[in-house]
Amino acid sequence: MTSTDSTDLTAAIAERAERVRQQIADAAHRSGRDAADVTLVAVTKTRPLAPVPAAVAAGLRDLGETRVQEQSETAAALLGAHAGGDVRWHLIGSLQRNKSRDAAAYSDLFHALDSGRLARALDKKAADADRVLPVLVQVNISGEEAKHGVEPEATLDLLAAVSDLEHLTPVGLMGMAQIARDEADLERIVRP
């Protein structure tokens, strides 16, 4: 990639990010929230490393990956905040226990904690990495079988179990509603 290509890519990403920030500000205003309380996470899913520095140059500091293998490759080249870097790496996809080592090593925030078994595996690997990993407990709020997450009624039990672990810190919840096809779906399905 030439420096002109890199500059063009950075400008395009900055323009798109500004449009998204404006949408966030508008939505925050409508709901009576402060847009500064919303974190924009740029997901680099299935992208090669080249666009990532362009995203950072465009002012994006929170970067997300859905697959731990891709995150570990990219985060090894661009360190996350927990390792002294300038970005925060969000692992937003589901995770198999056997891949918890890389999640604990490279993630600044893990968004998809959905079981006690996974929590214990991540806690062990975070201990091995001598760190505390912030996590979001993923709740299957839509009840869809295709979506991951703990059932809503089991959420408090999982939070209690995670709170007992030394190397994980629960910092919130993550849930995904069903897809809304129109404003009526937003009112009927998503907002409740």
Disulfide bonds with the S-S distance in Angstrom:
none
